């Protein structure tokens, strides 16, 4: 059984409206998937009215606190004194949210206490994952 860290964060949705709308979000880290971070948005906060979860690397999130990172579906960059911008690109459009950098740092510190950066491979169960992939074949 793996340990999971979940941290609620206040995300501010960037839109054409004069004031950014605050939406709840949750950062999630599971030591069974040590390279990944998930950011989940509840159904009321999405255009489709369904829960949405984005998965990206912990390394991307950490690097995005220091400078612009990412060139795919998820991009992260610092903004101002204590904000980090996360951009989520999908065929339906792009969502841009601001999160307090301090909240992200606290989350990353907790994940680092659980699985130190650079030691992720020690928490990766490749045999189990291969068994899961091969279970329904042939």
VENNORUR-V264124 format. One record per pair of residues at least 4 apart in sequence whose ideal C-beta (glycine too) atoms are under 8 Angstrom apart, sorted by the first residue. I is the first residue (numbers start at 1). GAP is how many residues later the second one is. Records with the same first field share a line. If there is no record, write none. Layout:
BEGIN
I=GAP, GAP
END
This chain:
BEGIN
2=28, 29, 30
3=27, 28, 111
4=24, 25, 26, 27
5=23, 24, 25, 102, 105, 106, 109
6=20, 21, 22, 23
7=19, 20, 21, 96, 99, 100, 103
8=16, 17, 18
9=16, 17, 18, 90, 91, 94, 95, 98
10=12, 13, 14, 15, 89, 90, 93
11=11, 12, 13, 14, 30, 75, 86, 87, 88
12=8, 9, 10, 11, 85, 86, 87
13=7, 8, 9, 10, 32, 82, 83, 84
14=6, 71, 82, 83, 84
15=5, 6
17=4
20=78
23=18, 22, 74
24=17, 18, 21
25=14, 15, 16, 20, 72, 74
26=13, 14
27=10, 11, 12, 76, 77, 80
28=9, 10, 11, 12
29=7, 8, 9, 29, 78, 81, 82, 85
30=6, 8
31=83, 84, 92
32=91, 93
34=24, 81, 86, 87, 89, 90
35=22, 23, 24, 85, 89
36=19, 20, 21, 22
37=18, 19, 20, 21, 24, 74
38=15, 16, 17
39=14, 15, 17, 47
40=11, 12, 13, 14
41=4, 5, 10, 11, 12
42=4, 9
43=6, 7, 8
44=5
46=4, 5, 6
47=45, 46
48=4, 44
54=19, 20, 34
56=4, 5, 14, 17, 18
57=4
58=4, 50, 53, 59
59=4, 58
60=4, 9, 10, 14, 16
61=4, 15, 43, 47
62=4, 46, 55
63=4, 6, 13
64=4, 5, 6, 11, 12, 13, 14, 20, 22
65=11, 13, 19, 36, 39, 40, 43
66=12
67=10, 11
68=7, 8, 9
69=6, 7, 8
70=4, 5, 6, 17
71=4
72=17
73=15, 16, 17
74=12, 13, 14, 15
75=11, 12, 14
76=8, 9, 10, 11
77=7, 8
78=5, 6, 7, 23
79=4, 5, 6, 19
82=18, 19, 20
83=15, 16, 17, 18
84=14, 15, 16, 17, 20
85=11, 12, 13
86=10, 11, 12, 13
87=7, 8, 9
88=6, 7, 8, 9
89=5
90=4, 5
99=4, 5
100=4
101=4
102=4
103=4
104=4
105=4
106=4
107=4
108=4
109=4
110=4
111=4
112=4, 5
115=4, 5, 8
119=4
120=4
124=5
125=4
126=4
127=4
128=4
129=4
130=4
131=4
133=4
END
